[in-house]
């Protein structure tokens, strides 16, 4: 662990040998990295297929959608319809509160409860340092810190790692109390269905629950029309045990909504787009608050699909980059085992491996995306395949140049004869000195 290392009472120090690190890096390179590469290639391929099929379904829906009114539930029966109507309160259930708020009665599309207790929370920070003397080992210092925070779930402080440390005593001092029976649990409840205009839909969770609900303030609580607080379960001067509760429902002041789907006898369900090349069963259904015209709604659907596509692309590329860098991890650990200069050499290999791994990750990502788009949309897929070939060519050129430099560096130097030695002509007779 190193001479002169001081360990605080809220820290743990562990040491891992070079052999253990090498075995772990080999397992990661042989087992974990291939699984990640295969998994991300499959995910990227599925994501591109989903993006193309969703785009086709949205375009088909935009062509076939019919505008529906708010009074006749049988209008355009069996067709894809779109409507701008109000969310109706009729037929919705009445939600009740729990604990000290059992008097709450709310009729709406749902009820969201956010209940929090001020509790002591454990945080963990880990630092790992290589053994600078060589050997490939590493020392890990884990520091545990504590401070009170508002949390929606009960936290058992009796299992904290450094419960009796000075940091715990200074910032918390007491264990967290159990969750009081008078305080409701956080959670969200929704109605099974809701009426929008003259039709019914089950997309109730698409209606946001963000409007605070007022309730009669129970005994031992204080607060206004939105948040209610109580200190009757407090166990320390730092406020641990204080609770606060907020109730949310849908905004009845702005009930306008836009609904899209297939009208089946007055109920809006998912509409299935016509099958196309490599796309079948793509569905279209949406409910969002506010009034949108046809162009605005379908443009929003395209944008949301594109955002999801790019998020999954970046996630897949990042994991591929990480997976390819794992293939070089054993080289870094083996370099760390060299005495004196090992850790510095290992750090250099790690930095180079990180940069080099970007090339195969980029090429692999482009290859998978290109294959899918070549099959589904050749005008876009062919340029992607060309980009993949350029990246792979750059990677192989880099490898060949590196091998050539290593070969020149390790080859023995031959005798240097100079230019005159190679151009010697006929022998010249010696002339005696007078």
C-alpha positions in Angstrom: 0.0 0.0 0.0 3.0 2.2 0.2 5.0 3.6 3.0 3.6 6.5 5.0 0.0 6.0 3.7 -2.4 7.5 6.2 -5.9 6.0 6.3 -8.8 7.9 7.7 -11.6 6.3 9.7 -14.0 6.7 6.8 -11.7 5.0 4.2 -11.0 1.4 3.1 -7.7 0.5 1.3 -7.4 -2.7 -0.8 -4.5 -4.0 -2.9 -4.7 -6.1 -6.0 -1.7 -7.9 -7.3 -0.3 -7.7 -10.8 -1.2 -11.4 -11.5 -4.8 -10.7 -10.4 -5.1 -7.7 -12.6 -3.6 -9.6 -15.6 -6.1 -12.4 -15.2 -9.0 -10.0 -15.0 -7.8 -8.1 -18.1 -7.5 -11.4 -20.0 -11.0 -12.5 -19.1 -12.3 -9.1 -20.1 -10.5 -9.2 -23.4 -11.4 -12.8 -24.2 -14.9 -13.1 -22.8 -16.5 -9.6 -22.2 -15.2 -7.7 -25.2 -16.5 -10.1 -27.8 -19.9 -10.3 -26.2 -20.1 -6.5 -26.0 -19.1 -6.1 -29.7 -21.6 -8.7 -30.9 -24.4 -7.3 -28.7 -23.8 -3.7 -29.8 -23.7 -4.7 -33.5 -27.0 -6.4 -33.1 -28.4 -3.4 -31.2 -27.2 -1.0 -33.9 -28.6 -3.1 -36.7 -32.0 -3.3 -34.9 -31.9 0.5 -34.2 -31.4 1.3 -37.9 -34.1 -1.1 -39.0 -36.5 0.4 -36.5 -35.6 4.0 -37.6 -36.3 3.2 -41.3 -39.5 1.3 -40.5 -40.8 4.0 -38.1 -40.1 6.7 -40.8 -42.0 4.8 -43.4 -44.9 4.2 -41.0 -45.0 8.0 -40.1 -45.0 8.9 -43.8 -47.7 6.4 -44.6 -49.8 7.6 -41.7 -49.4 11.2 -42.8 -50.8 10.2 -46.2 -53.8 8.2 -44.9 -54.8 10.1 -41.8 -58.3 11.5 -41.6 -59.3 14.5 -39.4 -62.0 13.5 -37.0 -64.5 15.7 -35.0 -65.2 15.5 -31.3 -68.9 14.5 -31.3 -69.4 11.4 -33.4 -67.5 8.3 -32.1 -68.2 6.3 -35.3 -66.8 8.9 -37.7 -64.1 7.3 -40.0 -64.6 4.0 -38.2 -61.7 1.6 -39.1 -59.4 4.3 -40.4 -56.4 6.2 -39.0 -57.8 9.3 -37.5 -56.5 12.5 -35.8 -58.4 14.8 -33.6 -58.0 17.9 -31.5 -60.5 17.5 -28.5 -60.7 18.1 -24.8 -59.9 15.4 -22.2 -63.2 14.6 -20.4 -63.6 14.1 -16.7 -66.6 11.9 -17.1 -65.9 8.2 -16.4 -62.6 8.9 -14.6 -62.0 7.3 -11.2 -61.6 9.2 -7.9 -58.2 8.6 -6.3 -57.8 8.7 -2.5 -54.8 9.6 -0.3 -53.0 7.4 2.2 -51.7 7.8 5.7 -52.4 11.2 7.2 -53.8 12.3 3.9 -56.6 9.8 3.7 -59.1 12.6 3.3 -57.8 13.4 -0.2 -60.2 12.9 -3.0 -59.2 13.6 -6.6 -60.9 12.8 -9.9 -58.5 12.9 -12.8 -56.5 10.8 -15.2 -54.0 9.9 -12.5 -52.5 10.8 -9.1 -48.8 11.3 -8.5 -47.5 11.3 -5.0 -44.0 12.6 -4.2 -43.1 11.9 -0.6 -39.6 12.5 0.8 -37.8 12.2 4.0 -34.7 14.0 5.1 -32.3 11.1 5.6 -28.6 10.4 6.0 -27.1 9.3 2.7 -23.8 7.4 2.1 -21.6 8.4 -0.9 -18.6 6.4 -2.1 -15.6 7.8 -4.0 -12.9 5.4 -5.3 -9.4 6.2 -6.4 -7.1 3.6 -7.8 -3.3 4.1 -8.1 -0.7 1.8 -9.8 2.2 0.6 -7.7 5.0 2.9 -9.0 7.7 0.3 -8.0 6.4 -2.0 -10.7 4.9 -5.5 -10.3 1.6 -4.6 -12.0 -0.3 -4.2 -8.7 -2.7 -1.4 -7.8 -4.0 0.2 -4.6 -7.6 1.3 -4.3 -8.7 3.8 -1.7 -12.4 4.0 -1.1 -13.7 7.0 0.8 -17.2 7.1 2.4 -18.9 10.4 3.1 -22.2 11.1 4.7 -24.7 14.0 4.5 -28.5 14.5 4.9 -30.5 14.6 1.7 -34.2 14.5 0.7 -35.0 10.9 -0.5 -38.2 9.3 -1.7 -37.3 5.8 -0.5 -36.3 4.7 3.0 -32.6 4.3 3.6 -31.3 1.8 6.1 -28.4 3.6 7.8 -27.5 0.5 9.9 -25.8 -1.1 6.9 -23.5 1.9 6.2 -19.9 0.9 5.7 -18.4 3.6 8.0 -21.4 4.2 10.3 -19.2 5.1 13.3 -16.7 7.3 11.5 -16.1 10.9 12.4 -17.6 12.0 9.1 -20.9 10.2 9.9 -21.1 11.6 13.4 -20.3 15.1 12.2 -22.8 15.3 9.4 -25.6 12.9 10.5 -25.0 11.8 14.1 -28.1 9.6 14.2 -29.6 6.6 12.2 -32.5 7.2 9.9 -35.9 6.5 11.3 -38.2 4.0 9.7 -40.7 5.3 7.2 -43.7 6.6 9.2 -47.1 5.0 8.5 -48.6 8.5 8.3 -46.5 9.4 5.3 -47.7 8.0 1.9 -45.3 6.3 -0.3 -44.1 7.9 -3.6 -45.8 6.5 -6.7 -48.1 7.2 -9.6 -51.6 5.7 -10.3 -53.4 6.0 -13.6 -56.9 5.5 -14.8 -57.4 2.5 -17.1 -58.8 4.7 -20.0 -59.8 8.3 -20.6 -62.3 9.9 -23.0 -61.0 12.4 -25.5 -63.8 14.1 -27.2 -66.3 11.3 -28.1 -63.8 8.5 -28.2 -61.9 6.4 -25.6 -58.1 5.7 -25.4 -55.9 3.8 -23.1 -52.9 6.1 -23.6 -53.6 7.7 -20.1 -49.9 7.7 -19.1 -49.2 10.2 -21.9 -51.1 12.8 -20.0 -48.6 14.5 -17.7 -49.3 14.8 -14.0 -47.6 18.0 -13.1 -50.2 20.2 -11.5 -50.1 20.4 -7.7 -53.2 19.3 -5.8 -54.4 21.0 -2.7 -55.7 19.0 0.3 -56.9 19.8 3.8 -53.7 20.1 6.0 -53.6 17.2 8.5 -52.8 17.7 12.2 -49.0 18.0 12.8 -48.4 19.2 9.2 -48.0 22.6 7.7 -47.9 23.9 4.2 -49.7 25.7 1.5 -51.7 24.5 -1.5 -48.9 22.3 -3.0 -46.3 21.0 -0.5 -46.9 19.8 3.0 -44.2 19.4 5.7 -43.9 17.8 9.1 -41.2 17.6 11.7 -43.0 15.2 14.2 -40.7 12.3 13.2 -37.4 14.3 13.5 -34.7 12.5 15.4 -31.8 15.0 15.3 -31.0 18.7 15.3 -29.8 18.3 11.7 -33.4 17.7 10.6 -33.1 14.0 9.9 -36.6 12.5 10.0 -38.4 15.6 8.5 -40.9 14.7 5.8 -42.5 16.6 2.9 -45.3 15.5 0.5 -46.6 16.9 -2.7 -49.6 15.6 -4.8 -49.9 16.1 -8.6 -52.7 15.6 -11.1 -53.5 16.5 -14.7 -54.1 20.1 -15.7 -57.9 20.6 -16.0 -57.4 24.2 -16.8 -55.9 23.2 -20.2 -57.7 20.0 -21.3 -57.0 20.3 -25.0 -55.3 17.2 -26.5 -54.3 15.8 -29.8 -55.0 12.1 -30.4 -53.8 9.9 -33.2 -54.7 6.2 -33.9 -57.1 3.8 -35.5 -60.8 4.3 -34.6 -62.4 1.0 -33.7 -66.0 1.6 -32.8 -65.2 4.6 -30.7 -62.0 3.4 -29.2 -58.6 4.7 -30.5 -56.1 1.8 -30.8 -52.7 1.4 -32.5 -52.8 1.7 -36.3 -50.7 -0.8 -38.3 -48.9 0.7 -41.3 -48.9 -1.2 -44.6 -46.0 -3.7 -45.0 -43.1 -2.7 -47.1 -39.6 -4.0 -47.9 -38.2 -5.5 -44.6 -40.8 -3.6 -42.6 -44.0 -5.2 -41.2 -46.2 -4.6 -38.2 -45.0 -1.0 -37.6 -47.6 0.7 -35.4 -48.7 4.3 -35.0 -50.5 5.8 -32.0 -50.0 9.0 -30.0 -51.6 11.2 -27.4 -50.2 14.6 -26.4 -51.5 17.6 -24.6 -52.2 20.7 -26.7 -53.7 21.3 -30.1 -51.4 20.4 -33.1 -52.2 20.4 -36.7 -51.4 17.6 -39.1 -48.0 18.9 -40.2 -46.9 19.8 -36.7 -47.8 16.4 -35.3 -46.1 14.2 -37.9 -43.0 16.4 -37.9 -42.8 16.0 -34.2 -43.1 12.2 -34.6 -40.2 12.2 -37.1 -38.0 14.3 -34.9 -38.7 12.2 -31.8 -37.8 9.0 -33.8 -34.6 10.6 -35.1 -33.6 11.7 -31.6 -34.0 8.1 -30.3 -32.0 6.8 -33.2 -29.1 9.1 -32.6 -29.1 8.4 -28.8 -28.9 4.6 -29.5 -26.2 5.2 -32.1 -24.0 7.1 -29.6 -24.6 4.5 -26.9 -23.7 1.7 -29.3 -20.6 3.5 -30.6 -19.4 4.3 -27.0 -19.8 0.7 -25.8 -18.0 -0.5 -29.0 -15.1 1.9 -28.3 -14.9 0.6 -24.7 -15.1 -3.1 -25.9 -12.2 -2.7 -28.4 -10.1 -0.9 -25.8 -10.6 -3.9 -23.5 -8.7 -6.0 -26.1 -5.6 -4.0 -25.3 -6.0 -4.2 -21.5 -3.6 -7.2 -21.0 -0.8 -5.2 -22.8 -1.2 -2.4 -20.3 -1.0 -4.7 -17.3 2.0 -6.6 -18.7 3.8 -3.3 -19.2 2.9 -2.2 -15.6 4.8 -5.3 -14.3 8.2 -3.9 -15.6 10.1 -2.5 -12.6 10.6 1.3 -12.4 9.3 2.3 -15.8 6.4 -0.1 -16.0 3.6 2.1 -14.7 4.6 5.0 -17.0 4.9 2.6 -20.0 1.5 1.1 -19.1 -0.1 4.5 -19.0 1.3 5.3 -22.4 -0.1 2.0 -23.8 -3.5 2.8 -22.3 -3.6 6.2 -23.9 -2.5 4.8 -27.3 -5.0 1.9 -27.1 -7.8 4.3 -26.3 -7.0 6.3 -29.4 -6.5 3.3 -31.7 -9.7 1.6 -30.5 -11.7 4.5 -31.9 -10.9 3.4 -35.4 -12.3 -0.2 -35.3 -15.3 1.1 -33.3 -16.1 3.7 -35.9 -15.6 1.2 -38.7 -17.7 -1.4 -37.0 -20.5 1.1 -36.3 -20.4 2.4 -39.9 -20.4 -1.2 -41.3 -23.5 -2.3 -39.4 -25.3 0.9 -40.2 -24.2 0.7 -43.8 -25.3 -2.9 -44.3 -28.8 -2.1 -43.0 -29.1 1.0 -45.1 -27.7 -0.7 -48.2 -30.4 -3.3 -47.8 -33.2 -0.8 -47.0 -32.1 2.5 -48.5 -29.2 2.1 -51.0 -28.9 5.8 -51.7 -27.8 6.4 -48.1 -26.2 3.0 -47.4 -23.7 3.0 -50.2 -21.9 6.2 -49.1 -21.8 4.8 -45.5 -20.1 1.6 -46.8 -17.5 3.7 -48.7 -16.8 5.6 -45.5 -16.3 2.3 -43.7 -13.8 1.2 -46.3 -11.8 4.4 -45.9 -11.7 4.1 -42.1 -10.5 0.5 -42.4 -7.9 1.4 -45.0 -6.6 4.2 -42.6 -6.4 1.6 -39.8 -4.4 -0.9 -41.8 -2.0 1.9 -43.1 -1.5 2.9 -39.5 -0.7 -0.7 -38.5 1.7 -1.2 -41.4 3.6 2.1 -40.7 3.9 1.1 -37.0 5.3 -2.3 -37.9 7.8 -0.8 -40.4 9.0 1.7 -37.7 9.4 -1.2 -35.2 11.3 -3.2 -37.8 13.7 -0.3 -38.5 14.2 0.3 -34.8 15.1 -3.3 -34.0 17.3 -4.1 -37.1 21.2 -4.2 -36.4 23.3 -1.5 -37.9 25.6 -2.7 -40.7 29.2 -1.5 -41.5 29.3 2.0 -43.2 31.8 2.0 -46.0 31.1 5.5 -47.3 30.8 6.7 -50.9 34.6 6.3 -51.8 34.8 2.8 -50.6 32.1 1.7 -53.0 33.6 3.5 -55.9 37.2 2.3 -55.6 38.8 1.7 -59.0 42.1 0.0 -60.0 44.9 -0.3 -57.4 47.3 2.6 -57.3 51.1 1.8 -57.1 52.8 3.1 -54.0 55.5 5.8 -54.6 58.5 5.6 -52.3 59.3 8.7 -50.4 62.6 10.3 -51.4 
